[in-house]
Amino acid sequence: MSRCARQTSQAMQLREIEVGAVLAEAGELWGAADSNHDGLLDYHEWKPAAFSLASIFVDVFLDIFDIDRDGRLSEAEWHNIVNAISIGLAETGHNPPSGIITRLEGAFHDYQLDSDGSTASTVEMVALILQIFTTFLDALA
């Protein structure tokens, strides 16, 4: 979790003091979710923590992937996120379970809640991020 928070903070070009604040917040969230205090989030600990984490990831995803800075994610920007997930997995030597990347690519249209259809609002982004979490959690369970 701290590696992810540090890399994300650096990608957002935060100053070192801000990186420290992000790491502290990530640690607090992790600690609160880790009810058995083993340093890991198991399946039952992850589910209740997912919404809080997804809400935080909205800001992170917007900072990194919202190319046109309109405060929403376009379908192309969503595909950049899915591509980054795929590349990240490859860099760590992991192959995503079959079909996951395709499901995530299609999720953009599945979670359109308004009549817009071409961009994802904050609420739609939370749903998309929860889909990322759920897809991987279910695949690894």
ABEGO torsion letter per residue (X at the ends): XAAAAAAAAAAAGBBAAAAAAAAAAAAAAAAAABAAGAGBBBAAAAAAAAAAAAAAAAAAAAAAABAAGAGBBBAAAAAAAAAAAAAAAAAAGBBBBBGAAAAAAAAAAAABABAAGABBBAAAAAAAAAAAAAAAAAAAX
